Amino acid sequence: MSGRTDDLSDAERLAMLDGEARAEALRTLAPEHVANLAGNWPFWARPSQRPPVGPWRVWLVMAGRGFGKTRMGAEWVRARAEADPRLRVALVGATIGDARQVMVEGESGLLAIAPADRRPDWEPSLRRLTWPGGAQAFIYSAAEPETLRGPQHHIAWADEIGKWVQGPAAWDNLMMGLRLGRWPRVVATTTPRPVPLVRRLATASDVAVTRGGSGANRAHLPGGFLDALIAEHGGTPLGRQELDGELIEDAAGALWNRALLERCRVAEMPGLAARVVVAVDPPASADGDACGIVAAARGQDGTGYLLEDATVSGRTPEGWARAVADAAARHGADRVIAEANNGGEMVRSVLQAADAALPVRMVHATRGKSARAEPVAALYERERVRHVGRFPALEDQLCGMIVGGGYDGPGRSPDRADALVWAMTELMLGSASRPRVRVV
């Protein structure tokens, strides 16, 4: 995960020189260039952060966390906006909040990277940026694909497309609106996830792909940050995806796969819930293990719906019990399902101490996690379970559960996935799954 020696910026190469050689190199530059180095992106950009050559229509930057993807997208937009006063830019995030907080106002966003005399005017109420020369950019939410139907743009920056809940619909509407100028282009920046949109772009003929790991940007990351993540996740599927920037495909023999989960995804649950439960997979130890917590419902249509992954880590028993009680209150759950194997009746007492009115049913694991999960996976195959939105950490665990036993996903244990299995078993497979109308 270390950076390549052939992928160093001019700034990094200058810093590697000894004092005399560095001073000599600076003397060869005009004084005005030295004074403006702080805002000179080509000086700071590594070769892998620069736009590719050739007739690409889409530049897909698919790299690990901390690689500098946001800065790359922002600098590309900035350079184009400063060069063309007529430019109209689409800035599309997973949500409006993401677009605003990361692409516009973030530490590597368009406002932060602009020199003071070229900083665009930001009008949050209009969702609009206007550069001093006249170029404009507008922010959009990929969660609302229809807002991209109609507006026209010269270029676009699409951020974290792997998180877009309605990715293909949002992307298609965005591309249909790129019809201004002679050469419309889009930069898509994302941590790789094997969702349909990312897979589609990664293999398209008119897409230039930049890949890279977090280690390439080590010099600009906080001390110890990367080493700690490598120690925790290095070599795991999660680490290969989030740090190395690999597009991880499905594990051999997995009970769930990405395509199946995509088919089971919906934007909202239709109608009212017949039943809602919160399921808990308590941590096996107090050493920072996660407590798997999910909220799920059985709809009046007989389908199971995953509503929330409320999993917490590093909490005391009282802390995770409070998280369970809060999740139950948020969703109006009629029961909490808790695995009794780790702590037995202590689990019940801790949960009821957090909320005395909370009805708790203890369940006992008599088979391994994968064996318990197989009937629930079959429900997904029959399209009797839906995910209301996207749950990346939980879905990574589902795709790591192997037929016949074993786990090849992130973390030591599929705590989130196990909580989901308990919830769907209660709602869809047990005697308690018979539908009852729930008044809200």
C-alpha positions in Angstrom: 0.0 0.0 0.0 3.0 2.3 -0.3 3.1 4.9 -3.0 5.1 4.2 -6.2 8.4 6.0 -6.7 7.3 6.8 -10.3 4.1 8.5 -9.0 5.6 11.5 -7.2 4.5 15.1 -7.6 7.0 17.8 -8.4 6.5 19.0 -4.8 7.4 15.6 -3.4 10.5 15.4 -5.7 11.6 18.9 -4.6 11.2 17.9 -0.9 13.4 14.9 -1.5 16.4 17.1 -2.6 19.0 18.2 -0.1 18.9 21.9 1.0 21.4 23.2 -1.6 19.8 21.3 -4.5 16.4 22.4 -3.5 17.5 26.1 -3.3 19.1 25.8 -6.7 15.9 24.3 -8.2 13.8 27.2 -6.8 16.2 29.7 -8.2 15.4 28.5 -11.7 11.8 29.5 -11.2 10.5 33.0 -11.7 9.7 34.8 -8.4 6.0 35.0 -9.3 5.9 31.3 -9.8 7.5 30.6 -6.4 5.0 32.9 -4.8 2.1 31.1 -6.4 3.2 27.5 -5.8 0.7 27.0 -2.9 -2.2 27.3 -5.4 -0.5 25.6 -8.3 -2.2 22.2 -8.6 0.1 20.8 -11.3 3.0 21.3 -8.9 1.3 19.3 -6.1 -0.5 16.7 -8.2 1.0 13.3 -8.7 1.1 11.9 -12.2 -1.8 9.5 -11.3 -3.9 12.6 -10.2 -3.6 14.3 -13.6 -6.3 13.9 -16.3 -5.5 11.1 -18.7 -4.5 11.8 -22.3 -6.7 10.7 -25.1 -10.3 11.1 -26.3 -12.1 10.0 -23.1 -15.7 10.9 -22.4 -15.6 9.7 -18.8 -12.7 9.7 -16.4 -13.4 7.2 -13.6 -11.1 7.7 -10.6 -11.6 4.5 -8.6 -9.2 4.5 -5.7 -8.7 3.9 -2.0 -9.7 6.3 0.8 -7.3 9.2 1.2 -5.9 8.9 -2.4 -6.9 12.5 -3.2 -10.0 11.7 -5.3 -12.0 14.7 -4.1 -9.1 17.1 -4.7 -8.7 15.7 -8.2 -12.4 16.3 -9.1 -12.4 19.7 -7.6 -9.2 20.8 -9.3 -10.4 19.5 -12.7 -13.6 21.5 -12.3 -11.7 24.6 -11.1 -9.3 24.6 -14.1 -12.2 24.3 -16.6 -14.3 27.0 -14.8 -11.4 29.5 -14.7 -10.7 28.9 -18.4 -14.2 29.2 -19.8 -16.6 31.9 -18.6 -19.6 30.3 -20.3 -19.1 26.9 -18.6 -22.0 25.2 -16.9 -21.1 22.4 -14.5 -23.1 19.7 -12.8 -21.9 18.6 -9.3 -23.6 15.4 -8.4 -23.3 13.8 -4.9 -25.0 10.8 -3.4 -27.3 13.4 -1.6 -27.5 17.1 -1.6 -25.8 17.1 1.8 -22.9 15.1 0.4 -22.5 17.4 -2.6 -22.5 20.5 -0.4 -20.4 19.2 2.5 -17.7 17.4 0.4 -17.7 18.8 -3.1 -18.3 22.5 -2.3 -17.5 23.2 1.3 -15.2 20.3 2.2 -11.5 20.5 3.0 -10.7 19.6 -0.6 -13.8 21.1 -2.1 -14.2 23.9 -4.6 -14.2 26.7 -2.1 -11.2 25.5 -0.1 -8.9 24.9 -3.1 -9.6 28.3 -4.9 -7.1 31.2 -4.5 -8.7 34.1 -2.7 -8.9 36.2 -5.9 -10.6 33.4 -7.9 -12.9 31.9 -5.3 -16.4 31.3 -6.6 -19.4 32.9 -5.0 -21.5 30.2 -3.2 -25.3 30.6 -2.9 -26.5 27.6 -0.9 -30.2 28.5 -1.3 -29.8 28.3 -5.1 -27.4 25.4 -4.9 -25.1 27.5 -7.2 -21.5 28.4 -7.5 -20.4 31.4 -9.7 -16.8 32.0 -10.6 -15.5 35.6 -11.0 -15.3 35.0 -14.8 -18.9 33.9 -15.0 -18.8 30.1 -15.1 -21.4 28.4 -13.0 -21.8 25.1 -11.2 -25.0 23.6 -9.8 -25.3 20.8 -7.2 -27.6 17.8 -7.5 -28.6 14.7 -5.6 -28.2 11.3 -7.2 -31.0 10.2 -4.9 -33.4 12.4 -6.9 -32.6 11.4 -10.5 -35.5 13.4 -12.0 -33.8 16.7 -10.9 -31.1 15.9 -13.6 -33.8 15.6 -16.3 -33.8 18.9 -18.2 -30.8 20.9 -17.1 -27.9 21.1 -19.6 -24.2 21.2 -18.8 -20.8 21.3 -20.5 -19.1 19.0 -17.9 -19.9 17.2 -14.7 -18.2 15.9 -11.6 -19.9 12.9 -10.0 -18.7 12.0 -6.6 -18.8 8.6 -4.8 -20.9 6.9 -7.5 -20.6 3.6 -5.6 -22.9 5.1 -2.9 -25.6 6.3 -5.3 -28.8 4.5 -4.3 -30.4 5.0 -7.7 -27.1 5.0 -9.6 -28.0 4.0 -13.1 -31.0 6.3 -13.3 -29.1 9.3 -12.0 -26.1 8.6 -14.2 -28.3 8.2 -17.4 -30.1 11.4 -16.7 -26.8 13.2 -16.0 -25.3 12.0 -19.3 -28.4 13.0 -21.3 -28.0 16.5 -20.0 -24.3 16.8 -21.0 -25.0 18.3 -24.4 -23.4 21.8 -24.3 -20.1 22.5 -26.0 -18.0 20.5 -28.5 -16.7 17.9 -26.0 -18.8 17.2 -22.9 -16.9 15.3 -20.3 -17.5 13.9 -16.7 -15.2 12.9 -13.9 -16.5 10.2 -11.6 -14.7 9.8 -8.3 -15.4 6.8 -6.1 -14.1 4.2 -3.7 -14.7 1.0 -5.7 -17.8 -1.0 -4.9 -19.0 -3.7 -7.2 -22.4 -2.1 -7.9 -23.9 -2.1 -11.4 -23.0 1.5 -12.2 -19.3 1.1 -11.2 -19.0 -2.2 -13.0 -20.5 -0.8 -16.1 -18.2 2.2 -16.3 -15.1 0.2 -15.4 -15.4 -1.8 -18.6 -16.8 0.8 -21.0 -14.7 1.6 -24.1 -15.0 5.4 -23.7 -14.0 5.5 -20.0 -10.5 6.2 -18.9 -9.9 4.6 -15.5 -7.4 5.7 -12.8 -6.8 3.3 -10.0 -4.7 3.7 -6.9 -4.3 2.9 -3.2 -4.4 5.1 -0.1 -0.6 4.7 0.3 0.0 6.8 -2.7 -1.0 9.9 -0.7 0.8 8.8 2.5 2.7 12.1 2.7 -0.5 14.1 3.0 -2.3 11.8 5.5 -2.1 12.2 9.3 0.7 10.3 11.0 -0.2 6.8 12.0 -3.6 7.0 10.2 -2.7 4.6 7.3 -0.6 2.3 9.5 -3.5 1.8 11.9 -6.0 1.0 9.1 -3.5 -1.4 7.4 -3.0 -3.2 10.8 -6.8 -3.6 11.2 -7.9 -4.2 7.6 -4.8 -5.0 5.5 -5.4 -8.0 3.3 -9.1 -8.3 4.1 -11.8 -7.7 1.4 -12.7 -4.5 3.1 -9.0 -3.3 3.2 -8.4 -4.3 -0.5 -11.5 -2.3 -1.5 -11.3 0.7 0.8 -7.4 1.1 1.0 -6.0 -0.6 -2.1 -8.8 0.6 -4.3 -9.6 -2.8 -5.7 -12.9 -3.7 -7.2 -13.7 -6.7 -5.1 -15.9 -9.3 -6.8 -18.1 -11.9 -5.0 -16.5 -14.5 -2.9 -16.7 -18.1 -4.2 -19.6 -19.9 -2.6 -21.1 -16.8 -1.0 -24.7 -17.0 0.2 -25.3 -13.5 -1.1 -23.8 -11.7 -4.0 -23.8 -8.1 -5.1 -26.2 -8.6 -8.1 -28.7 -10.3 -5.8 -28.6 -7.4 -3.3 -29.0 -4.8 -6.0 -32.2 -6.6 -7.2 -33.5 -6.5 -3.7 -33.0 -2.7 -3.2 -35.9 -0.3 -3.0 -36.1 3.4 -2.2 -38.9 3.0 0.4 -41.2 0.5 1.9 -44.7 0.6 0.3 -47.5 1.1 2.8 -47.5 0.5 6.5 -45.6 -2.1 8.5 -47.4 -5.1 9.9 -44.5 -5.7 12.3 -41.2 -4.1 13.2 -38.4 -5.7 15.2 -34.9 -4.7 16.2 -32.4 -7.6 16.3 -29.2 -7.6 18.3 -26.0 -9.7 18.0 -24.2 -8.7 21.2 -20.4 -8.4 21.2 -18.5 -11.5 22.2 -16.0 -9.5 24.2 -15.4 -6.0 25.5 -12.3 -5.5 23.2 -14.0 -3.1 20.8 -16.1 -5.8 19.1 -19.2 -4.4 17.3 -22.7 -5.0 18.5 -24.8 -5.8 15.5 -28.1 -3.9 15.6 -30.6 -3.8 12.7 -34.2 -2.7 12.4 -36.5 -4.6 10.1 -40.1 -4.7 9.2 -42.6 -7.1 7.7 -44.8 -5.1 5.3 -48.5 -5.7 4.7 -47.4 -7.2 1.4 -45.7 -10.0 3.2 -42.2 -8.8 2.3 -39.4 -8.3 4.8 -37.7 -4.9 4.7 -34.3 -3.9 6.2 -34.8 -0.4 7.5 -31.6 0.5 9.3 -28.2 -0.8 10.3 -27.7 0.8 13.7 -24.6 -1.2 14.6 -22.2 0.4 17.2 -18.6 -0.4 18.2 -16.6 0.0 21.3 -19.5 0.6 23.6 -20.1 -0.7 27.1 -23.1 -3.0 27.6 -25.1 0.0 28.8 -24.0 1.9 25.7 -25.0 -0.6 23.1 -28.2 -1.4 25.0 -29.1 2.3 24.8 -28.4 2.2 21.0 -30.8 -0.7 20.8 -33.5 1.1 22.7 -33.0 4.2 20.6 -33.4 2.2 17.4 -36.5 0.5 18.7 -38.0 4.0 19.5 -37.1 5.4 16.1 -38.9 2.7 14.3 -41.7 1.9 16.8 -40.5 -1.7 17.2 -42.9 -4.1 18.9 -40.0 -6.4 20.0 -36.3 -6.8 20.4 -34.7 -10.0 19.3 -31.4 -10.7 21.1 -29.0 -13.6 20.8 -28.5 -15.1 24.2 -25.4 -17.1 23.7 -23.0 -14.3 24.6 -24.1 -13.4 28.2 -27.4 -15.1 28.4 -29.9 -13.3 30.7 -27.4 -10.5 31.2 -28.4 -9.4 27.7 -32.1 -9.2 28.7 -31.4 -7.3 31.9 -29.1 -4.8 30.2 -31.7 -4.1 27.5 -34.5 -3.7 29.9 -32.5 -1.5 32.1 -32.0 0.8 29.1 -35.8 0.8 28.5 -38.0 -0.9 31.1 -40.9 -1.0 28.6 -38.9 -2.8 25.9 -40.2 -6.3 25.2 -37.2 -8.6 24.6 -37.2 -12.2 23.2 -34.1 -14.2 23.6 -33.0 -16.6 20.9 -30.4 -19.3 21.2 -27.9 -20.2 18.5 -27.7 -23.9 18.0 -26.1 -23.8 14.6 -23.3 -21.8 13.0 -23.9 -18.4 11.6 -23.8 -19.5 7.9 -26.2 -22.4 8.6 -28.7 -20.0 10.2 -28.3 -17.6 7.3 -29.1 -20.1 4.5 -32.9 -20.0 4.9 -32.8 -16.2 5.0 -30.6 -16.1 1.9 -33.2 -18.2 0.2 -35.8 -15.5 1.0 -33.6 -13.1 -0.9 -33.5 -15.4 -3.9 -37.3 -15.5 -3.9 -37.3 -11.7 -3.7 -39.2 -11.8 -0.3 -36.7 -9.4 1.3 -35.9 -5.8 0.3 -33.3 -3.3 1.5 -34.7 0.2 1.9 -31.6 2.1 0.8 -28.0 1.0 0.8 -26.1 -0.6 3.7 -22.5 -1.0 2.6 -20.9 -2.4 5.7 -23.7 -4.9 6.3 -23.8 -5.9 2.7 -20.1 -6.5 2.6 -20.6 -9.0 5.5 -23.5 -10.7 3.8 -21.3 -11.3 0.7 -18.6 -12.8 2.9 -20.9 -15.6 4.4 -20.0 -18.9 2.7 -22.3 -21.9 2.0 -21.6 -24.7 4.4 -19.8 -22.5 6.9 -17.0 -20.0 7.0 -16.7 -16.3 6.6 -14.7 -14.3 4.1 -15.8 -10.8 4.7 -14.6 -7.7 6.6 -14.0 -7.9 10.4 -13.6 -10.9 12.7 -17.3 -11.8 12.7 -20.4 -10.9 10.6 -22.1 -9.2 13.5 -24.3 -6.9 11.4 -25.3 -9.8 9.1 -26.0 -12.1 12.0 -28.4 -9.5 13.5 -30.1 -9.2 10.1 -30.5 -13.0 10.0 -32.2 -13.0 13.4 -34.5 -10.2 12.4 -35.6 -11.9 9.2 -36.0 -15.3 10.9 -38.3 -13.7 13.4 -40.3 -11.8 10.8 -40.4 -14.2 7.9 -39.7 -17.7 9.1 -41.0 -18.1 12.6 -44.6 -18.6 13.9 -44.5 -15.0 14.9 -44.2 -14.0 11.2 -47.9 -14.4 10.6 -49.1 -10.9 9.6 -50.8 -8.6 12.0 -51.9 -5.1 11.3 -49.9 -2.6 13.2 -51.5 0.7 14.0 -49.3 3.8 13.6 
